[in-house]
């Protein structure tokens, strides 16, 4: 495990070197946060308690979305482009013969990336949002801890989805189209555009059981106190279930791809 801890730390340091890009990202998240916040204000003025949130909770949801956008890689921007390029060029064969688990290697690096984005691009927009608006900030440290655990599970779910899409490059050779579909689904079904509680009928029910709801909707509801007590445990179980299912699916697809590489190499 020490190896993967080093990889995670390396992933953190790697993204920490891009200071200008980080500042640009903070600025972009903040601007879009204000745009979304004033849009939500207009919407909630017309429909108070929309989706089960009051105005303060709705605004908090907006800024949580900006804080978690890159943390959970809802629009991509993680390891997947590099992995697909290594598959396309054939360099993946070298990775498969290394004495390290391919999936755990990329997961560790992605956890380091997520940790940096949560600190580097998540805190400042959230603080600015709290200064400009009346946000529903929890006072209990246990709520904050429960939120961070939920975010961590969401990051693993996000990795599982993106890993599967990246591995599709073994067959597609260019996974750009699949990746675009994945991040569009991530933006829509995570609740980034609107909380999933606003989705009508069967669409809302479907959206809430898909893996992307683990990226924002579930952590936001933990933060806002929608889940409490055993409801938090059930939320964790939902996220962990998707994380395990996606990681197992990724491992199976990786095994199939490895056999393909071995056959072609032989």
Helices and strands as residue ranges (DSSP letters): H 2-16, H 19-46, G 50-52, H 55-68, H 80-89, H 92-96, H 102-117, I 118-122, H 123-132, H 141-167, H 169-172, H 176-189, G 196-198, H 201-209, G 211-214, H 217-224, H 230-265
